[in-house]
Amino acid sequence: MARAAVPGRLGARLRWKTARLADRRPESSAAHTLVFDVPGWPGHLAGQHVDVRLTAEDGYSTQRSYSLASAPDGERVELTVQRVTDGEVSPYLTDELAVGDLTELRGPVGGWFVWRPEQKEPVLLVAGGSGLVPLMAMIRVRRAAGSRTPFRLVYSVRTPEDRLYVPDLRLDDPGLDKTYLYTRSAPPQWPRPAGRLTAADLSRAGWPPEFEPTCYVCGPTGFVETAADLLVALGHAPDRIRTERFGPSGG
């Protein structure tokens, strides 16, 4: 059977590239951002992801997909990895991979769940837990481009201690409104009691449907399905709701 030809740029993205860990920093008790130098990295768009492959000395190999957390920066990329209890890959990446160690990356992957600075419509970002990672890349690209596109972020997380990118999200970003929702425990005097995302949350912190925002929703499968259904029920057009979800994968 004849094989279909793979275009050059796509073929390059499908090839594994060596990545050296250049730096790492904690984002929470269970999440670290890993900074890699990747020679030959072709650049990426905010919202895309990569595959990471680990290979043991005996030849055993396994791989996982992670969203890119950083704005394009030459041959340097950042991934934020949340440690999964009893996982196979994430505990190694968060606890054992040392600066200078090598691994392999492939990508970037994805062309739908992306934001480009030339987009001028309002943007609603809805994140559940570590689903914030690709949305943070969009915020960083907006900041790097000096864009004034209005952004609103609704970030649902279990507790204040579980929040990612706390220093970064404290920066002054004109035109970026941030709303935090806590599902298990909220800070003292927090105006909203702890609980899951509701239509009232999205109505209060999001955009009216008539503004025709593009909505990006990312998080666990159940969270994404709930958020997307709520947005549709509020009147947002389904084709303006872009979703990215993750589920059990062995971590």
PyMOL commands that set and color helices and strands:
alter all, ss='L'
color gray80, all
select helices_A, chain A and resi 8-14+90-95+129-145+160-162+166-169+199-205+209-211+221-234+238-240
alter helices_A, ss='H'
color red, helices_A
select strands_A, chain A and resi 17-26+31-37+49-55+61-67+76-82+102-109+123-128+151-157+176-182+214-220+241-246
alter strands_A, ss='S'
color yellow, strands_A
deselect
rebuild
show_as cartoon
